[in-house]
Amino acid sequence: MPIPAARGSLPALAPAEHWHQQTARALSGPAAHRRPPVIAVVRFVEAPRIESRFGHKGVDRVLEEVAWMLRPELSEQEHLAPDGHGGLVLTLRGAAAWQVRARLEGISTRLARLPVRLGDDHLAVTPVIGWADAADRPACTDPDQLAERAAEAVELATGQVDLVPRKWTPAAPARHTGRRSGGPLRTVLQALVTVLIGVVAPFTGLVLAYRAGLDLGTPAYLLVTISLVLTSVVIWVENLHALDPDRPPDTPAAPRPAASAIIPAYLPNEAATIVDTLHAFLRQDYDAPLQIILAYNTPRPLPVEEDLRALAAEDPRLVVMEVPYSTSKAQNVNAALEVVTGEFVGVFDADHHPAPDAFDRAWRWISHGADVVQGHCVIRNGSASWVSRTVAVEFESIYAVSHPGRTKLHGFGIFGGSNGFWRTQVLHETRMHGQMLTEDIDSSMRVLLSGRTVRNDPALVSRELAPATISALWKQRIRWAQGWFQVSRRHLRAALKSDELTARNKLGITFLLGWREVFPWLALQMIPVIAFIAWREGGVTEMDWFVPTFVLCTLYTLSAGPSQVLFAWRLAAPEVRRHPRWFLGYLVVSMFFYTEFKNHIARVAQLKELSGERKWAITPRQVPVRGEQL
């Protein structure tokens, strides 16, 4: 297949010898005493496939396109050349690590958006970048050795395929940042610390201030009351907006294109359910080519792998790919993008059964301009236990009420990790970051900050399995809560400064990323505040509980929970709505246990994150009985 000629203004790549001479001079010359340069290696995941199809000329053509893009932003002291392994080696001016990282991240993002024409194909490339700083110890002034260090860092970047440049470090980098879990005892101690911070310390502070002549009881009570009322107001407004959710256009703006589904799986956890999941996808009613990619990792061979390969042999729509280096869902999704053929992609957890018309409905959104569409996740094993029934109703309050109501109120949606549909190019440029415990929320924020749109559709249904035990639920929710806190720390400030977001968007993100992290602590303050007022008044019996303002605020605050349950029942998926007792049970459980249970998890999760304890805890799957129904 012929390869088109390079652009007329395309600069020729300097030979490796010239790069070596220039870099050696920069490392040993006067400038090196100020700040020695940085060496970066840029390679491309698709290089082996390009070479197998187009030969060496195809790879050279990609490198020339990349050089054409990079040259204008390089100074006279900066150089680039082929590295001899299908990539480029760059000499960049020395700077602080955060500045180098930001610059390389910008290069990585622009390269991911770079269309490369080879023959009749327009390819998107996936850059992987590693870099080494000559200023780091052990010191090095040999260009070739620095390039080798950068190439070692490229290997780590290749394992993640997330467009994040990796820096070389002397020790082999660990796959997980931070300390691993200290076990149940550590969690118990963290729970006790939350009591000390959230109850004992505020009460002690109020008492000490009072004895010093400063009565803070009333201001503290008003602050907590206003916080609870404000939260209740937002819940009520979201509830009302959920009655009229956004809906897709009746017809697509263009004919249905080829589509893909990505199903990431950690196979030991999904072995009992994955075959049924794939059959559910193969039953999709989509009148265009549909590619189904199972991207999985497993620490050991399993018998179900033979069943998966046999199923793929029977149906060419199914692609079964093992990702041997993967340790996360994010890596599986990123690896699957290398073989995606669809114009848009649905991302699903391995227990999901999407509705037959899911891809057709999602295309109606995307064809009219949406970049990401999040659907409605419905629990399909609600009858398994009281825990799964609780989660079934909770998911209706989230996916049928909160998400569509929030989208309508604040003007943006959130990708929830599964039953989300992406424009393929947007997912290619965004990727999932495996170092984040909630890579879905992180990717949502990055999509919004790039100016893209995320929509929500409560009628875009997929059915999944809920945790069936309190232990499994704890593992799931502690990861979710810590992941949300990670995202808040990483993106809240950037979101508030972003030029891509409106004031309405920023208000919603402030509530979503800021207030949700503060509220679990504020809600707990009612205990020390009331305890202090009782101590000040001489006992609980001496308090005046019937102050009109107190009574009205309490009643209004307490109304938020029942109202959300009522709206959830009104807007729930039919198979859940036909169980009104589940909703009544959820109302009781949430009032006396579940709400505080989730607040407690949020507080413990924040301590785990701040202490550097990060561990991806796999949520055990409840194996459904064949034919089990809600």
Beta strands, then each sheet from edge to edge (+ up, - down):
strand 1: 38-44
strand 2: 79-82
strand 3: 88-92
strand 4: 115-118
strand 5: 121-124
strand 6: 127-133
strand 7: 166-167
strand 8: 259-266
strand 9: 290-297
strand 10: 318-322
strand 11: 344-347
strand 12: 353-354
strand 13: 372-379
strand 14: 420-423
strand 15: 454-464
sheet 1: 2+ 3- 1+ 6- 7-
sheet 2: 4+ 5-
sheet 3: 10+ 9+ 8+ 11+ 14- 13+ 15+ 12-
end
